[in-house]
Amino acid sequence: MFIVLFLTHVWAASIAVQAPTADTYEYQVYAENHNVQRPSEIVSPCRERSILQTLSAKSSDLFLNGSMEDARTHFKKITDLKWKCDWSKEDRALIHHAFLRLAQTSIAEAKEWVFAAVHFDATLPIDSNVFPPPLVSLYKEKQRALNGLHLPPSTTWQPYVKILRNGESIIDRVPTGKARFTFLSDSHEAVSMIMEGEELLHTLPSSTPFVQGDCKNFILNKSNKWHDSVEIFFDSTCVTMQPQGQLLAQTSLIAPQNAIDQQFMFDASPKKKTWLERNYLWVGAAVVGAIVLSIEMNQRKEQTVTTPSHTIERH
């Protein structure tokens, strides 16, 4: 009989922030090898999301029931939310759909609303099963004609490593015209700005680093948007865990309202792990192995221990 044992040590994924003095490459290697989230991968929750979903459901009901004026009112309320958040693709699709419904219900303003839909997110398709052929053709025409600017290398915006446009990550090209741009960093607070796409080429926001100081003495900014444990990477020999209850956060703000609410000073020298912490896997394997071996020996005894008159039954 073969018994296979799988020992797992499950850690909740934590967030690792980069100290401004840390080497970026070392930090990225650490984040990749230790199953931690990077702040640049996290978008702040949107309070308006429930409003968007409610309006979307209501507007669809009104449209399908023929209440065009009321439906248009709700569709316009949806489009008014376009720059309120860094929307997910699913949420952008709802706003995009509202723009197209407004185009469908107003011949005089059709081109204007179609252009607004394309400009909001030209990567989203138009559903030919939902919208009439003339509107589909107009949308694709505007989509092809959309102007865009080529972006310089991402290092242009250091310490920011990612830029979102209306919630979508942009890499090498950005449409012209006004939109919401959010700058994400692993070492600094996020900053959101509503501006023309052309301005992006000349904009480098100023924001506050998540942590200031060195490995032994550092200052954290206080917020309450992250509820997981937070690690602070100074270098490959110093990664500290912030004290429980004081949470760092990536705060999505409309510049320049990016002040620190409150600061705390900690002495957080990294502690060496004990022998047991460093070797927990081997210790666990030895303990479980001993238990399994003991069980097998007892089972063998049960099969062999008998008397002339009866077999001993163990309960």
ChimeraX attribute file (.defattr): number of C-alpha atoms within 10 A of each C-alpha:
attribute: neighborCount
match mode: 1-to-1
recipient: residues
	/A:1	4
	/A:2	4
	/A:3	7
	/A:4	6
	/A:5	10
	/A:6	6
	/A:7	11
	/A:8	8
	/A:9	6
	/A:10	6
	/A:11	8
	/A:12	9
	/A:13	13
	/A:14	19
	/A:15	25
	/A:16	27
	/A:17	30
	/A:18	28
	/A:19	25
	/A:20	19
	/A:21	14
	/A:22	17
	/A:23	14
	/A:24	16
	/A:25	9
	/A:26	14
	/A:27	23
	/A:28	15
	/A:29	11
	/A:30	17
	/A:31	19
	/A:32	11
	/A:33	9
	/A:34	11
	/A:35	14
	/A:36	19
	/A:37	18
	/A:38	19
	/A:39	25
	/A:40	20
	/A:41	12
	/A:42	16
	/A:43	19
	/A:44	17
	/A:45	13
	/A:46	14
	/A:47	10
	/A:48	12
	/A:49	16
	/A:50	10
	/A:51	13
	/A:52	21
	/A:53	15
	/A:54	12
	/A:55	21
	/A:56	21
	/A:57	12
	/A:58	15
	/A:59	25
	/A:60	18
	/A:61	13
	/A:62	16
	/A:63	18
	/A:64	10
	/A:65	10
	/A:66	11
	/A:67	13
	/A:68	15
	/A:69	12
	/A:70	13
	/A:71	25
	/A:72	22
	/A:73	13
	/A:74	24
	/A:75	25
	/A:76	17
	/A:77	18
	/A:78	23
	/A:79	20
	/A:80	12
	/A:81	15
	/A:82	20
	/A:83	19
	/A:84	14
	/A:85	23
	/A:86	24
	/A:87	24
	/A:88	14
	/A:89	14
	/A:90	9
	/A:91	18
	/A:92	20
	/A:93	18
	/A:94	18
	/A:95	26
	/A:96	26
	/A:97	21
	/A:98	26
	/A:99	25
	/A:100	24
	/A:101	24
	/A:102	24
	/A:103	23
	/A:104	19
	/A:105	15
	/A:106	13
	/A:107	10
	/A:108	10
	/A:109	12
	/A:110	20
	/A:111	18
	/A:112	14
	/A:113	21
	/A:114	26
	/A:115	21
	/A:116	18
	/A:117	27
	/A:118	25
	/A:119	20
	/A:120	25
	/A:121	21
	/A:122	19
	/A:123	11
	/A:124	15
	/A:125	15
	/A:126	20
	/A:127	11
	/A:128	12
	/A:129	8
	/A:130	9
	/A:131	14
	/A:132	11
	/A:133	12
	/A:134	10
	/A:135	18
	/A:136	18
	/A:137	13
	/A:138	14
	/A:139	23
	/A:140	16
	/A:141	14
	/A:142	18
	/A:143	20
	/A:144	10
	/A:145	11
	/A:146	14
	/A:147	13
	/A:148	14
	/A:149	14
	/A:150	11
	/A:151	14
	/A:152	12
	/A:153	9
	/A:154	14
	/A:155	10
	/A:156	14
	/A:157	20
	/A:158	14
	/A:159	21
	/A:160	22
	/A:161	16
	/A:162	20
	/A:163	23
	/A:164	19
	/A:165	24
	/A:166	24
	/A:167	22
	/A:168	18
	/A:169	14
	/A:170	15
	/A:171	14
	/A:172	11
	/A:173	13
	/A:174	18
	/A:175	21
	/A:176	17
	/A:177	14
	/A:178	16
	/A:179	21
	/A:180	22
	/A:181	26
	/A:182	27
	/A:183	26
	/A:184	27
	/A:185	27
	/A:186	28
	/A:187	30
	/A:188	25
	/A:189	27
	/A:190	32
	/A:191	25
	/A:192	26
	/A:193	20
	/A:194	17
	/A:195	15
	/A:196	15
	/A:197	20
	/A:198	15
	/A:199	13
	/A:200	17
	/A:201	15
	/A:202	10
	/A:203	12
	/A:204	14
	/A:205	17
	/A:206	14
	/A:207	21
	/A:208	15
	/A:209	22
	/A:210	26
	/A:211	24
	/A:212	17
	/A:213	15
	/A:214	17
	/A:215	20
	/A:216	12
	/A:217	12
	/A:218	18
	/A:219	17
	/A:220	22
	/A:221	21
	/A:222	17
	/A:223	17
	/A:224	12
	/A:225	13
	/A:226	18
	/A:227	14
	/A:228	14
	/A:229	19
	/A:230	23
	/A:231	19
	/A:232	24
	/A:233	27
	/A:234	22
	/A:235	17
	/A:236	12
	/A:237	9
	/A:238	14
	/A:239	22
	/A:240	18
	/A:241	17
	/A:242	16
	/A:243	13
	/A:244	9
	/A:245	11
	/A:246	18
	/A:247	18
	/A:248	27
	/A:249	24
	/A:250	25
	/A:251	23
	/A:252	22
	/A:253	18
	/A:254	15
	/A:255	15
	/A:256	12
	/A:257	11
	/A:258	17
	/A:259	12
	/A:260	16
	/A:261	8
	/A:262	10
	/A:263	14
	/A:264	11
	/A:265	12
	/A:266	15
	/A:267	12
	/A:268	16
	/A:269	15
	/A:270	13
	/A:271	10
	/A:272	8
	/A:273	9
	/A:274	9
	/A:275	8
	/A:276	10
	/A:277	10
	/A:278	11
	/A:279	11
	/A:280	13
	/A:281	13
	/A:282	12
	/A:283	13
	/A:284	13
	/A:285	14
	/A:286	12
	/A:287	10
	/A:288	14
	/A:289	14
	/A:290	12
	/A:291	11
	/A:292	13
	/A:293	11
	/A:294	11
	/A:295	12
	/A:296	13
	/A:297	10
	/A:298	10
	/A:299	11
	/A:300	10
	/A:301	11
	/A:302	14
	/A:303	11
	/A:304	10
	/A:305	10
	/A:306	12
	/A:307	8
	/A:308	5
	/A:309	6
	/A:310	7
	/A:311	12
	/A:312	12
	/A:313	9
	/A:314	5
	/A:315	3
